Amino acid sequence: MKKNIQKISCVIFLLVLLGGIKSYGQGWYTQGSFTPVLRLEYVVENSLNFDRENCPVIIRREEFPMPDLHEMWVTVVDPALASAPEPSRDLLDRQGGHELRKETNGHAVFHQLDDIDKNGIWDELFFQTNLKAGEKRTFYIYMGENSRGWNKHRTHANIGSYCRHLMPFWENEYVGWKIWFANSCDVFAKRKPLLMSYRLYMDNLDGYGVMYENEDYGSDIQRVAESFGGGSLCIFEDPSRPDIPSRPRYTPVHDRLVPKSKWNAGQLSDTRYAYEVICNGPIRSMVRIKGLNWDSGSGYYEYEQCYSIYAGTHYTVSKVNFTTFLPRVPDVEMGCGVRKKPEQDNFIQQGGLLITSGPEFIRDPEEIDSRGPWKVPFIGMALAVRDEYNPRYTYVPTDVGNHAFKVTPDTHNSYEYMIMASWSEGPLYNNKESFNAYAEKMHMEYNNPPIARYVRTEEK
């Protein structure tokens, strides 16, 4: 305890020297014996004229006034939330000494300090909040060792061996994604809010048959085959065929060696992939996909693609960075797309947003067992690209039909997109009207992320 006080005192002394500390006498958070003496004040602003739920807030280390810290020295508190009462004796017996204790002056919110580049140093402080239209909400980040507060996971990510090959899974309680064919996303959805992908890869359960284990687990809802599936990147290289993209799954080597396969050829001769978990919950999970040795015939490319999923949402965000971009032809454009729904009866494209939905048969694509297909009245997919990447809609008639955007990357050959999904069996956004409204709202939120602004550092 004495060493902890000395550490805090040293930090305070340095901040005083820098002129960064004042005491404003506002109510200070406590939790049991945790009585911090140093806090940072942040204001998170919603610039939109509607309310936002499960809104992601990211504070990057370079924007944080005290970057050199351990993750157990950070407690994020919303002073407007009701404080937790003293836990019952029964709860303490079950949860032990790390159970959250009685709070005053606010409530601790779940957060993560995530190391994105895997160098052992945190890169982003992440948490979620609800914001009223135009609201500026105050948060305090209390500094001091605090090992209390269990945080049940609402998201999950892992690399699992699934039917004889390694592939990434990432999900929240409503919807999830996985990669069966290289970099084209499968989508699975649940009937009730829960996490279940670990059952898929641990028990190797069929995504279409998992409902026989537990109906609430839901089902795969997106057949990929040769298509873009629930989301995929691409490159447009041929000006004579502006609507036909190049994809890492289909290359001249593939066409020569395994032309009928939906997989790439050998890992030395053709495109190959590597997968990594960046973080696994509790409220944000992330996986990284590396695409290597992609020779399209008109260029040579390698990329890193990071997918993030947040608690309480129906979307995942993809950040793409081409680490090697060597086209052999002029005017190459980057892009992304999703499969057109087979019985599409609802299509919307406005700026950087497109929505495709309709009734659809859910069936095992192998069609080798006695399970008959059933038709659900609604499955929806949406794709959103931020305005800053200048999205231009393109219909891709090949590979069973896909909707895509061409994009303009930033100076680092990077761009982002959001993919959304839902179905009629789920608890939320289970018809085209509610899903359309959700997709349009998320597109606006994606274009206008909340602004987290450091205000001051205070000493008690």
Beta strands, then each sheet from edge to edge (+ up, - down):
strand 1: 21-22
strand 2: 30-31
strand 3: 38-45
strand 4: 52-60
strand 5: 74-78
strand 6: 103-104
strand 7: 107-108
strand 8: 111-114
strand 9: 124-131
strand 10: 136-143
strand 11: 155-162
strand 12: 165-172
strand 13: 175-181
strand 14: 184-189
strand 15: 219-220
strand 16: 232-236
strand 17: 272-280
strand 18: 284-295
strand 19: 299-310
strand 20: 315-327
strand 21: 333-339
strand 22: 346-350
strand 23: 353-362
strand 24: 374-384
strand 25: 392-396
strand 26: 402-407
strand 27: 414-423
strand 28: 451-459
sheet 1: 1+ 28+ 3- 10+ 5- 7+
sheet 2: 2+ 6-
sheet 3: 4+ 9- 8+
sheet 4: 11+ 12- 13+ 14- 15+
sheet 5: 16+ 21- 26+ 25-
sheet 6: 17+ 18- 19+ 20- 27+ 24- 23+ 22-
end
